[in-house]
């Protein structure tokens, strides 16, 4: 049953974004499933939601480009009349010794992981109603300072700082802003090195398993829902207590 609200989910074609889109649809949201390149996968997500009685549409765009982000919000309003929840999930990873990371790769990671959240906030501030939600997908890396992932971790640390700042700015409008920081999660963004050392990853996790996209989506579902109205400016770690 629809709750009458609309959620934008960026990077919704796979992994955590896919699970978030599915979870919010289950919770009654009309879902705008954003993708950049994976059209077939995004349309599959939409079909799955519609086939189970939900409402969803897909839309392409580059979240690091201001005009594309503005078009994303306009599309959501045209399709469903408004926007109530935004999940900024789109992200890319680059890794390796810092001396081998190209300037182009650095700029791309910063643009997709951090600039996109800024551009989305610029649209959301004039669109979200009282009770609106902004949920940014961060990472557990800023606290752990994982070797070879410094640039990626730095962008996610920036997302956490921006989250707290936006929470202060938008709180008087009744809009909450929070982040979710996944630990090692079973998606195609998990590095080959991590997969080669799964036993160690799992042994460092008190719950003794690898995270699943649905685990993260459940936390997003809470933050998007009515029970989280007194939670803002926070980063919730959905990581199984990883050490």
C-alpha positions as CSV (number, residue, x, y, z in Angstrom):
1,X,0.0,0.0,0.0
2,X,1.3,3.4,-1.0
3,X,2.2,5.8,1.8
4,X,1.7,8.7,-0.6
5,X,5.4,9.7,-0.5
6,X,8.1,9.7,-3.1
7,X,11.7,8.7,-2.7
8,X,14.6,9.3,-5.1
9,X,17.4,6.7,-4.9
10,X,20.6,7.4,-6.8
11,X,22.7,4.5,-8.1
12,X,19.6,2.2,-7.7
13,X,20.5,-0.3,-10.4
14,X,22.7,-2.6,-8.3
15,X,24.1,-3.4,-4.8
16,X,23.0,-1.3,-1.9
17,X,21.0,1.2,-4.1
18,X,19.0,-1.7,-5.6
19,X,18.2,-3.1,-2.1
20,X,17.2,0.4,-0.9
21,X,14.9,1.0,-3.8
22,X,13.2,-2.4,-3.1
23,X,12.9,-1.8,0.6
24,X,11.4,1.7,0.2
25,X,8.9,0.3,-2.3
26,X,7.9,-2.3,0.2
27,X,7.4,0.5,2.8
28,X,5.0,2.2,0.4
29,X,7.2,4.8,-1.3
30,X,6.9,5.6,-4.9
31,X,10.5,5.1,-6.1
32,X,12.5,7.1,-8.6
33,X,15.3,4.7,-9.4
34,X,18.3,6.7,-10.8
35,X,21.1,5.1,-12.8
36,X,23.9,6.3,-15.0
37,X,24.9,3.5,-17.3
38,X,23.0,0.3,-16.2
39,X,19.7,0.9,-17.9
40,X,18.7,-2.7,-18.2
41,X,19.4,-3.4,-14.5
42,X,17.5,-0.2,-13.4
43,X,14.5,-1.2,-15.5
44,X,14.6,-4.7,-13.9
45,X,14.4,-3.1,-10.5
46,X,11.5,-1.0,-11.6
47,X,9.7,-4.1,-13.1
48,X,10.2,-6.0,-9.9
49,X,8.6,-3.2,-7.8
50,X,5.7,-2.7,-10.2
51,X,5.1,-6.5,-10.4
52,X,4.6,-6.6,-6.7
53,X,2.1,-3.7,-6.6
54,X,4.5,-0.8,-6.1
55,X,5.1,2.3,-8.1
56,X,8.5,3.1,-9.6
57,X,10.2,4.7,-12.6
58,X,13.8,4.8,-13.7
59,X,15.8,7.8,-15.0
60,X,19.3,8.2,-16.2
61,X,21.8,10.9,-15.3
62,X,25.2,11.9,-14.0
63,X,24.9,12.9,-10.4
64,X,28.2,14.9,-10.6
65,X,26.6,17.2,-13.1
66,X,24.4,20.0,-11.8
67,X,22.0,20.0,-14.7
68,X,21.5,16.3,-14.5
69,X,20.7,16.5,-10.8
70,X,18.2,19.3,-11.4
71,X,16.6,17.2,-14.1
72,X,16.4,14.2,-11.8
73,X,14.4,16.2,-9.2
74,X,12.2,17.7,-11.9
75,X,11.5,14.3,-13.3
76,X,10.5,13.0,-9.9
77,X,8.1,15.9,-9.4
78,X,6.7,15.5,-12.9
79,X,6.1,11.8,-12.3
80,X,4.8,11.8,-8.8
81,X,4.1,15.4,-7.8
82,X,6.9,15.9,-5.3
83,X,9.9,14.5,-3.4
84,X,9.8,13.4,0.2
85,X,13.0,11.3,0.7
86,X,16.3,11.4,-1.1
87,X,18.9,8.6,-0.7
88,X,22.2,9.7,-2.1
89,X,23.8,6.3,-2.8
90,X,25.7,6.6,-6.1
91,X,29.4,6.1,-5.6
92,X,32.6,4.9,-7.2
93,X,35.8,3.4,-5.8
94,X,39.4,3.9,-6.7
95,X,42.2,2.4,-4.8
96,X,45.9,1.7,-4.7
97,X,49.0,3.5,-3.6
98,X,48.5,7.3,-3.8
99,X,51.3,7.8,-6.2
100,X,49.5,5.7,-8.8
101,X,46.1,7.3,-8.6
102,X,45.6,9.6,-11.6
103,X,44.3,13.1,-11.2
104,X,41.4,12.1,-13.5
105,X,40.5,9.2,-11.2
106,X,40.8,11.4,-8.1
107,X,38.5,14.1,-9.6
108,X,35.9,11.5,-10.6
109,X,35.7,9.9,-7.1
110,X,35.4,13.3,-5.5
111,X,32.7,14.3,-8.0
112,X,30.6,11.2,-7.7
113,X,30.9,10.5,-4.0
114,X,31.0,14.0,-2.5
115,X,30.1,16.7,-5.1
116,X,26.9,14.8,-5.9
117,X,25.7,15.0,-2.3
118,X,26.2,18.8,-2.4
119,X,24.4,19.1,-5.7
120,X,21.5,17.0,-4.5
121,X,21.2,19.1,-1.3
122,X,21.0,22.3,-3.4
123,X,17.9,20.8,-5.1
124,X,16.4,19.2,-2.0
125,X,16.5,22.4,0.1
126,X,13.8,23.9,-2.1
127,X,11.8,20.8,-2.7
128,X,11.5,18.6,0.4
129,X,8.5,19.3,2.7
130,X,8.5,19.4,6.4
131,X,9.2,15.9,7.5
132,X,11.4,15.3,4.5
133,X,14.5,13.1,4.7
134,X,17.9,13.2,3.2
135,X,19.9,10.0,3.7
136,X,23.5,9.8,2.5
137,X,25.4,6.6,2.1
138,X,28.8,6.9,3.6
139,X,31.3,4.2,4.6
140,X,33.0,2.8,7.6
141,X,36.3,3.7,6.1
142,X,36.8,7.2,7.6
143,X,37.1,5.7,11.1
144,X,39.3,2.8,10.0
145,X,41.5,4.7,7.5
146,X,41.9,1.7,5.3
147,X,45.2,1.5,3.4
148,X,45.0,1.9,-0.4
149,X,41.5,3.5,-0.1
150,X,42.5,6.9,1.2
151,X,40.8,8.9,-1.6
152,X,37.6,7.0,-1.3
153,X,37.6,7.2,2.4
154,X,38.3,10.9,2.3
155,X,35.2,11.5,0.1
156,X,33.1,9.5,2.5
157,X,34.4,11.4,5.5
158,X,33.4,14.6,3.6
159,X,29.9,13.1,3.3
160,X,29.7,12.7,7.0
161,X,30.7,16.3,7.7
162,X,28.3,17.6,5.0
163,X,25.6,15.5,6.6
164,X,26.0,17.2,10.0
165,X,26.2,20.6,8.5
166,X,23.0,20.1,6.4
167,X,21.2,18.7,9.5
168,X,21.8,22.0,11.3
169,X,20.8,24.1,8.3
170,X,17.6,22.1,7.4
171,X,16.5,21.2,10.9
172,X,14.4,24.4,11.3
173,X,12.5,23.3,8.1
174,X,11.6,20.0,9.8
175,X,14.0,18.1,7.4
176,X,16.3,15.4,8.8
177,X,19.7,14.6,7.3
178,X,21.5,11.5,8.3
179,X,24.2,9.1,6.9
180,X,24.4,5.3,6.8
181,X,27.9,3.9,6.9
182,X,28.1,0.3,5.7
183,X,30.9,-2.0,6.6
184,X,32.1,-4.7,4.2
185,X,29.1,-5.6,2.1
186,X,28.5,-8.3,-0.4
187,X,28.3,-6.1,-3.6
188,X,30.3,-5.8,-6.7
189,X,32.1,-2.8,-5.1
190,X,33.8,-5.2,-2.7
191,X,37.4,-5.2,-3.8
192,X,39.1,-8.4,-5.1
193,X,41.6,-8.1,-2.2
194,X,38.7,-8.0,0.3
195,X,37.1,-11.0,-1.3
196,X,40.5,-12.8,-1.1
197,X,40.5,-12.2,2.6
198,X,36.9,-12.8,3.5
199,X,37.8,-15.1,6.4
200,X,39.7,-12.2,8.0
201,X,36.9,-9.7,7.3
202,X,34.3,-12.0,8.9
203,X,36.5,-12.8,11.9
204,X,36.8,-9.0,12.5
205,X,33.0,-8.7,12.6
206,X,31.3,-9.6,15.9
207,X,28.3,-11.0,14.0
208,X,30.6,-13.2,12.0
209,X,29.3,-12.7,8.5
210,X,29.6,-10.4,5.5
211,X,27.0,-7.6,5.3
212,X,24.2,-7.9,2.8
213,X,22.7,-5.0,0.9
214,X,19.4,-5.7,2.6
215,X,21.1,-5.1,6.0
216,X,21.9,-1.5,4.9
217,X,18.6,-1.0,3.3
218,X,16.8,-1.8,6.5
219,X,18.6,1.1,8.3
220,X,17.7,3.4,5.4
221,X,14.1,2.2,5.7
222,X,14.2,3.3,9.4
223,X,15.6,6.7,8.6
224,X,13.1,7.3,5.8
225,X,10.2,6.3,8.0
226,X,8.1,8.0,10.7
227,X,10.0,6.5,13.7
228,X,13.2,8.4,12.9
229,X,11.8,11.9,13.2
230,X,14.0,12.8,16.2
231,X,17.2,11.5,14.6
232,X,19.3,13.9,12.6
233,X,22.9,14.8,11.9
234,X,23.9,11.2,12.7
235,X,25.9,8.5,11.0
236,X,24.5,5.1,11.7
237,X,27.0,2.3,11.2
238,X,25.4,-0.7,9.5
239,X,28.5,-2.9,9.8
240,X,27.9,-5.7,12.1
241,X,30.1,-4.1,14.7
242,X,33.2,-4.5,12.5
243,X,36.4,-4.0,14.5
